[in-house]
Amino acid sequence: MKVAIIGAGASGLMAASNLNCETLLFDKNNEIGKKLKITGNSRANITNARVYDDFLENIIRNKKFFYSSFNNFSNFDTMDFFVNRNLDLLTEENLKVYPITNSSKDVINVFRKEISKDNIKLHLNEKVLDVRLDDRFVVETDKGIYTCDKVIVATGGLSFKYTGSTGFGYKIAKKFGHTIIDQKPSLTSIIINDRFNFKAISLKDVMIKAESNNKIFEEIGDILISDRFITGPCVLNLSSKINRLDKIDLSVDFFYKYDFKDLDNILISILNKNSNLNINNAFQSLLPMGIINEILKRSGIKKSIKANQLKAEDRHSIITTLKEFKLSFNRLNDTDKAIITSGGVDVKEINPSTMESKLVKGIYFIGEVLDLEGLTGGFNLQIAFSSAYSASCDIRRNG
């Protein structure tokens, strides 16, 4: 039995680690795990420690398809995989799991040791040009032609093309008759039309809301607002939920924990304590000055008036803007700049337990090349690991 794996990223490396037959692992890069190296700000958020149902709530495309592979290899199996190979882990806020060293290089080193086994032949700097099926599968590269019994496509999507994700896996899938779901950027920043008089401002614990066709999507967390885009973990998650929608109305609630009356009492207290200050200086304790000035501008209030001159209707206008700070949506950032690609090989044509094609026996699709998607926080790497493990187990059983 000989297996070819196309792509030495997270899913390809996990699949190779679990095979016990002759394995050819191809990657056009000069190193393994090139995209894995930069994930989680180069810390490698390998999975998330949420319990079963809570974890699956964060799979937002084709969750039912993911059940089988997740049952085969769960987030806790992923943690055991690394711990059993002497890489201790650290669980942080939102139950994100990282290597205790905070370095993706140590995750890659675990895989480097795994694929150093005698049965695995690593072909770096070798670009796969074609895959076809004669009596056996034929993998043609820029350096040679190889025959094998099974093929695992682990090529990723279209995100971060410089890491090697060029969409080649979609071409392979199409060649074998598969449907490809349109690709969209996911887990990415949002480009806005607004032009503010500040470069960038970070804000903690706010709510960002998107409305489209009577649908409302809300995310809570930290954001960064610049004069051209917004980003942050909650913005990334929101982008995944709206990447197939049109005519989006976008807004931020800076004080989602407070209702109108409570916020009015807060403003009155600030005004009473700072009655002789200019209104923008009086409200410095609320938000950064750049945001305060923009809120006053939108509320039609001169920033030079004194706090004790503010009227009740002025407070009403300010609170309305604080609770619904509208942003002019332009588009999501480019797919190449997104963390992952939404869309890909239609999972209706893939066996959910094995990742094998239902159309052509012997060819498997794993990881980001599939139309399978999670939110930020380690969920997409778990998709890569679970799907890879399922494919490799099927080959071990039936090889």
PyMOL commands that set and color helices and strands:
alter all, ss='L'
color gray80, all
select helices_A, chain A and resi 10-17+36-42+52-56+63-72+75-83+93-95+104-114+161-163+168-175+233-242+260-273+279-285+289-298+307-309+312-323+335-337+347-349+367-369+379-398
alter helices_A, ss='H'
color red, helices_A
select strands_A, chain A and resi 2-6+22-26+47-48+59-61+89-91+96-99+120-123+128-133+137-141+145-148+150-153+180-186+190-192+200-212+215-226+229-231+249-253+325-327+329-332+340-345+363-365+373-374
alter strands_A, ss='S'
color yellow, strands_A
deselect
rebuild
show_as cartoon
